Amino acid sequence: MTKLSVNINKVALIRNSRGENLPDLVVFAKDCESFGAEGITLHPRPDERHARFDDLARLKAVVLTELNVEGYPGERFMAEVLSIQPHQCTLVPDAAHALTSDAGWDTVANHELLKEICTQLRSAGIRSSIFVDPDTAMVQGAFEVGADRIELYTGLYAKNFDQDREGAIAPHIACAKLAAELGMGVNAGHDLNLDNLRYYKMEVQPLDEVSIGHALISDALYFGIQNTIQMYLHELRD
């Protein structure tokens, strides 16, 4: 069964806009779990414009399902991750001031860096996941550096879904199949929403986890967070 991990960066962005602790990220994460979320994702960036590094330990202390920490494996990021030991660390190739994660790693060109990081994570008992474009060569590269999982970038899938869903999904199907053959798990994320999620889940197998933030939090403005989480879970169920 595919798990739903709720990315709460947008909630942190609202909090930071007033310089106070409203909404309280810890309370929100606990509520998401009580409403059915099967994981919490946080992506602290170097400028801490939404999630902050000091959020990580507070969330690790209360999250009962799975804490997934995303980010570029710079020195500070890795120190924080190794210190709090989340259940999963998703490596993304973002530049320092990237607006969002809109491309995956070149796992071939960055072989040595990623191999070193995956080794550190495994030694600490942290599951590693590498954010990749839906390209079988990048999946093979992720396997060769020792990643436990891949996270398929679904931005282009979402962009092309209405025009050519079969063409948009095809590379994801191939990548998931290869990952399974290599013994890796498969996650997915970026611009998945209530319109395109069910088709993705039905076609891409295996699919261990989806991480959804922007669309889910936006839908919650209309439907409420409890109803919205249930709506997304409904799309993931057979």
C-alpha positions as CSV (number, residue, x, y, z in Angstrom):
1,M,0.0,0.0,0.0
2,T,1.3,3.4,-1.0
3,K,1.9,5.7,2.0
4,L,1.1,9.4,2.1
5,S,3.7,11.7,3.6
6,V,2.5,15.2,4.1
7,N,5.1,17.9,3.4
8,I,4.5,20.7,5.9
9,N,6.9,23.3,4.5
10,K,4.1,25.6,3.4
11,V,2.8,25.6,7.0
12,A,6.2,26.6,8.2
13,L,6.2,29.4,5.6
14,I,3.0,30.8,7.1
15,R,4.4,30.6,10.6
16,N,7.6,32.4,9.6
17,S,5.7,35.2,7.9
18,R,4.7,36.7,11.4
19,G,7.9,35.7,13.3
20,E,5.8,33.8,15.8
21,N,4.8,30.2,16.4
22,L,1.5,30.2,14.7
23,P,0.6,27.8,13.3
24,D,2.6,25.5,15.6
25,L,4.5,23.0,13.3
26,V,4.7,20.3,15.9
27,V,1.0,20.4,16.7
28,F,0.1,20.5,13.0
29,A,2.3,17.4,12.3
30,K,0.7,15.5,15.2
31,D,-2.7,16.4,13.9
32,C,-1.9,15.3,10.3
33,E,-0.9,11.9,11.7
34,S,-4.1,11.7,13.7
35,F,-6.1,12.5,10.5
36,G,-4.4,9.6,8.7
37,A,-1.1,10.9,7.3
38,E,1.4,8.0,7.2
39,G,4.5,10.3,7.3
40,I,5.7,13.8,7.7
41,T,8.1,15.5,5.3
42,L,10.2,18.6,6.0
43,H,12.7,20.2,3.7
44,P,14.9,22.8,5.4
45,R,16.7,25.0,3.0
46,P,19.9,26.9,3.7
47,D,18.1,30.2,4.1
48,E,15.4,28.6,6.4
49,R,12.7,30.5,4.7
50,H,10.1,27.9,5.7
51,A,11.3,24.8,7.5
52,R,14.1,25.6,10.0
53,F,16.8,23.3,11.1
54,D,15.6,23.7,14.7
55,D,12.3,22.2,13.7
56,L,13.9,18.8,13.0
57,A,14.6,17.6,16.6
58,R,11.2,18.8,17.8
59,L,9.4,16.9,15.0
60,K,11.5,13.8,15.5
61,A,10.4,13.7,19.1
62,V,6.7,13.6,18.3
63,V,6.3,12.0,14.9
64,L,4.9,8.5,15.3
65,T,4.8,7.4,11.7
66,E,7.8,8.4,9.7
67,L,9.9,11.5,9.5
68,N,11.3,12.2,6.1
69,V,13.9,15.0,5.9
70,E,14.7,16.3,2.4
71,G,17.5,18.6,1.3
72,Y,20.9,19.1,-0.3
73,P,23.6,17.1,1.6
74,G,25.7,20.1,2.5
75,E,27.7,20.1,5.7
76,R,25.1,21.7,8.0
77,F,22.3,19.6,6.6
78,M,24.1,16.3,7.1
79,A,25.2,17.2,10.6
80,E,21.6,17.9,11.5
81,V,20.3,14.7,9.8
82,L,22.9,12.5,11.5
83,S,22.2,14.1,14.8
84,I,18.4,13.6,14.9
85,Q,18.3,10.4,12.8
86,P,15.0,10.7,10.9
87,H,13.5,7.5,9.4
88,Q,14.4,8.6,5.9
89,C,16.6,11.2,4.3
90,T,15.8,12.3,0.7
91,L,18.7,13.8,-1.1
92,V,17.8,16.6,-3.6
93,P,20.2,18.5,-5.8
94,D,18.8,22.0,-5.2
95,A,21.0,25.1,-5.5
96,A,21.1,27.2,-2.3
97,H,18.4,29.6,-3.4
98,A,16.2,27.3,-5.5
99,L,12.5,28.1,-5.3
100,T,11.5,24.5,-5.4
101,S,12.9,21.0,-6.3
102,D,12.4,20.9,-10.0
103,A,15.0,18.4,-11.3
104,G,16.6,15.2,-10.1
105,W,20.2,14.3,-9.5
106,D,22.6,13.2,-12.2
107,T,23.5,10.1,-10.3
108,V,26.4,9.3,-12.7
109,A,28.2,12.6,-12.6
110,N,27.7,12.8,-8.8
111,H,28.6,9.2,-8.1
112,E,31.3,9.8,-5.5
113,L,29.4,12.4,-3.5
114,L,26.2,10.4,-3.4
115,K,28.0,7.2,-2.6
116,E,29.7,8.8,0.4
117,I,26.4,10.3,1.7
118,C,24.5,7.1,1.3
119,T,27.2,5.2,3.2
120,Q,27.0,7.8,6.0
121,L,23.2,7.4,6.2
122,R,23.3,3.7,6.2
123,S,25.8,3.6,8.9
124,A,23.5,5.8,11.0
125,G,20.5,3.5,10.3
126,I,18.8,6.1,8.1
127,R,17.0,5.0,4.9
128,S,18.4,7.0,1.9
129,S,16.3,8.1,-1.0
130,I,17.6,10.0,-4.0
131,F,15.5,12.4,-6.0
132,V,15.8,11.6,-9.7
133,D,14.2,12.4,-13.0
134,P,12.3,9.5,-14.5
135,D,15.4,8.2,-16.5
136,T,16.5,4.6,-16.1
137,A,20.1,5.6,-16.3
138,M,19.7,7.8,-13.2
139,V,17.9,4.9,-11.4
140,Q,20.8,2.6,-12.2
141,G,23.2,5.3,-11.0
142,A,21.2,5.5,-7.7
143,F,21.5,1.8,-7.2
144,E,25.3,2.0,-7.8
145,V,25.8,4.6,-5.1
146,G,23.9,2.4,-2.6
147,A,20.6,4.3,-2.3
148,D,17.8,2.4,-0.5
149,R,15.1,4.2,-2.6
150,I,14.6,6.6,-5.4
151,E,12.1,9.4,-5.4
152,L,10.8,10.1,-8.9
153,Y,10.3,13.7,-9.8
154,T,6.7,14.0,-11.1
155,G,6.7,17.6,-12.2
156,L,6.7,16.9,-15.9
157,Y,4.2,14.2,-15.4
158,A,1.8,16.6,-13.7
159,K,2.4,19.3,-16.4
160,N,1.6,16.9,-19.3
161,F,-1.1,14.8,-17.5
162,D,-4.1,16.5,-19.2
163,Q,-2.6,16.4,-22.7
164,D,-1.0,12.9,-22.8
165,R,-1.2,11.0,-19.6
166,E,0.0,7.7,-21.2
167,G,3.1,9.4,-22.6
168,A,3.7,11.3,-19.3
169,I,3.5,8.1,-17.2
170,A,5.6,5.8,-19.4
171,P,9.1,6.7,-18.1
172,H,7.9,6.4,-14.5
173,I,6.6,2.9,-15.1
174,A,9.9,1.9,-16.6
175,C,11.9,3.4,-13.7
176,A,9.8,1.9,-11.0
177,K,10.1,-1.5,-12.7
178,L,13.9,-1.2,-12.9
179,A,14.1,0.0,-9.3
180,A,12.2,-3.0,-8.1
181,E,14.4,-5.4,-10.1
182,L,17.4,-3.8,-8.4
183,G,15.9,-4.1,-5.0
184,M,15.2,-0.5,-4.3
185,G,12.0,1.1,-3.1
186,V,10.1,3.8,-5.1
187,N,8.8,7.1,-3.8
188,A,7.4,10.0,-5.9
189,G,6.7,13.6,-5.5
190,H,6.2,17.1,-6.9
191,D,2.9,18.5,-8.2
192,L,0.9,15.4,-7.4
193,N,-2.6,16.4,-6.7
194,L,-6.2,15.1,-6.5
195,D,-6.5,15.1,-10.3
196,N,-3.4,13.1,-11.2
197,L,-2.6,11.0,-8.1
198,R,-4.9,8.0,-8.6
199,Y,-3.7,7.4,-12.2
200,Y,-0.1,7.6,-11.1
201,K,-0.6,5.2,-8.3
202,M,-2.5,2.7,-10.5
203,E,0.2,2.7,-13.3
204,V,3.5,3.0,-11.3
205,Q,4.3,-0.2,-9.5
206,P,5.8,-0.6,-7.0
207,L,5.1,2.8,-5.3
208,D,6.0,2.9,-1.7
209,E,5.4,6.5,-0.8
210,V,4.3,9.8,-2.2
211,S,5.3,13.1,-0.6
212,I,2.8,15.9,-1.2
213,G,2.9,19.4,0.2
214,H,1.9,22.4,-2.0
215,A,-1.3,21.0,-3.5
216,L,-2.4,19.3,-0.3
217,I,-2.0,22.4,1.8
218,S,-3.7,24.5,-0.9
219,D,-6.7,22.1,-1.0
220,A,-6.8,22.3,2.8
221,L,-7.7,26.0,2.6
222,Y,-11.0,24.9,1.0
223,F,-11.7,21.5,2.6
224,G,-9.8,21.6,5.9
225,I,-6.7,19.5,6.6
226,Q,-8.6,16.5,8.1
227,N,-10.9,16.2,5.1
228,T,-8.0,16.9,2.6
229,I,-5.8,14.1,4.0
230,Q,-8.7,11.7,3.8
231,M,-9.3,12.8,0.2
232,Y,-5.7,12.1,-0.8
233,L,-5.7,8.7,1.0
234,H,-8.8,7.8,-1.0
235,E,-7.0,8.5,-4.2
236,L,-4.2,6.1,-3.1
237,R,-6.4,3.2,-2.2
238,D,-7.5,0.6,-4.7
